[in-house]
Amino acid sequence: MPMDPPTPLQVHTGVHGVVRDATTGEALQDRRATIAVAGRGHAVHSGDAGHFWRLLIPGDYTVTVSATGYEPSSHQVTVKSITP
């Protein structure tokens, strides 16, 4: 059966990084941080050495990072569209 060519999809777009102590600059290794996106119900947690990845479609977001013993920190981020 004939079919139309596949439409290019964006995969693996979002935000990622390392959660660090604001004073020392060291990655959080002894506790997990929660990374929440305003208006989205699913938060993610940092893994080993503070690394995190949150898949998001292109757009503007407010991302809040929190961890026990630290003040929450919010950041405005833009996820850009990937062009093939």
N, C-alpha and C positions, 0 to 999 in steps of 0.2 A: 504494500500500500504506500503511495507517495506521501511525503510529508514536507512541510515547510522547513527551511533551515532553522536550526535552533537559535533562539534569541540569546545574545550574550548576557550572562548574569554576573552580578557583582557578588563576589564571595569574600569572606573574611574582611569586611569593612567594619570599622568600629574604633574603639580606643584601647590602648594597651600601655603598659609602663611598669614602673617599679615604685612601690610605696616606700617612702623614706622618712626618717625622723627629721623634722625641720631644723632642729638645732645641730645635730651631728652630721646629717647627710647620709647616715648609714641606712641601708635597707632594713625594713622590719623583718626580722627572722624569727623572733621568739613569740610572735603573736600574729594572728590573722587579721587583716583589715577587711572591712566591707566596702564595696564600691557600688553605690546606688545611683541610678539615673532618674531624675525627676520625671514623673509621669509614666514610668515603666515599673511593672510589678516585680521584676526579677533582678535581684542584686547578685553580684558575684563576690567571691572572696579571693584575697591574694593567696598565692601559694608559696613555695619555697623561695626564700630570698626576696619576698615582697612582690614578686611578679604577678600581673593580672592581665586579663584580656576580656573585653566586653564587646560582643558583636552588636552593631547598630547599623541601621540604614543611614544613608546620607541625610544630614540635617544638623540643627543646632540643639545642644543639650546642656543641662546643668548636671554635673557629675559631683557627687559628694563622697568623700572618703572618710571613714571613721574606724577607730580601733580603741580598745580598752586602754585607758591611761592617756589618751590624746584628745585634743579638741577636734571636732569634725572640720574638714576643709572642703569648700565647694569651689568648683571651677567651671567656667563657661568654655565649652569645646564645640568645634565644628568638625563633623565627619564629612569629608569631601567625596564626591563621586569618582569612581575609578573609570577612566576612559580606556577602552581597548586599543 
